[in-house]
């Protein structure tokens, strides 16, 4: 049997697609950090990422992304001021 169990991980995240994305991102971060610090990993980054999710060290942020309103088009379409002829 695999540990951590898939059904236990799904309870933490909610859906398998989010779980895969979260685990992949965390595993990439672990691998990059280990390479930069020249640390030899004893376990695969994916297993470490799944263990982090299982132990609640990594939590999915459910907050909605903030959408910034774009300024009105008029602000960018200002006509140049008339210059007096010389």
C-alpha positions in Angstrom: 0.0 0.0 0.0 1.2 3.5 -0.8 1.7 6.1 1.8 0.3 8.6 2.1 -2.9 7.1 0.8 -4.6 8.9 -2.1 -7.9 9.1 -0.3 -6.3 10.8 2.7 -4.5 13.3 0.4 -7.8 14.0 -1.4 -9.4 14.9 2.0 -6.7 17.6 2.4 -7.0 19.1 -1.0 -10.4 18.3 -2.3 -9.8 17.2 -5.9 -7.2 15.1 -7.6 -6.3 17.7 -10.2 -5.5 20.3 -7.6 -3.5 17.7 -5.7 -1.4 16.9 -8.7 -0.7 20.6 -9.4 0.1 21.3 -5.8 2.4 18.3 -5.4 4.1 19.1 -8.7 4.8 22.7 -7.8 6.1 21.7 -4.3 8.3 19.0 -5.8 9.8 21.4 -8.3 10.5 23.9 -5.5 12.1 21.1 -3.4 14.3 19.9 -6.3 15.4 23.5 -7.2 16.2 24.4 -3.6 18.2 21.2 -3.2 20.2 21.8 -6.3 20.9 25.4 -5.4 22.1 24.5 -1.9 23.9 21.4 -3.2 21.9 19.1 -0.9 21.6 15.4 -1.8 18.0 14.3 -1.3 17.3 11.0 0.5 13.8 10.8 -1.0 12.2 11.7 -4.3 10.9 15.3 -4.3 7.4 14.1 -5.2 7.3 11.9 -2.1 8.5 14.7 0.1 5.9 17.0 -1.5 3.1 14.5 -0.8 4.3 14.1 2.8 4.3 17.9 3.2 0.7 18.0 2.0 -0.3 15.1 4.3 1.2 16.8 7.3 -0.4 20.2 6.5 3.0 21.9 5.9 1.7 22.8 2.5 -1.9 24.0 2.3 -3.9 25.0 -0.8 -5.0 28.6 -0.7 -8.7 28.8 -1.6 -8.8 32.6 -1.8 -10.0 34.0 -5.1 -7.5 35.9 -7.1 -7.9 39.6 -6.9 -8.8 41.2 -10.3 -7.4 44.7 -10.7 -9.7 47.0 -12.6 -8.1 48.6 -15.7 -8.2 52.3 -16.1 -10.8 53.7 -18.4 -9.7 54.0 -22.1 -10.3 57.8 -22.1 -7.2 58.3 -19.9 -4.9 56.9 -22.5 -6.5 58.7 -25.5 -5.8 62.3 -24.5 -5.4 64.6 -27.4 -2.1 66.5 -27.6 -2.4 70.1 -26.6 -2.4 72.5 -29.6 1.0 74.2 -30.0 1.1 77.8 -31.2 2.6 78.2 -34.7 5.9 80.0 -34.8 
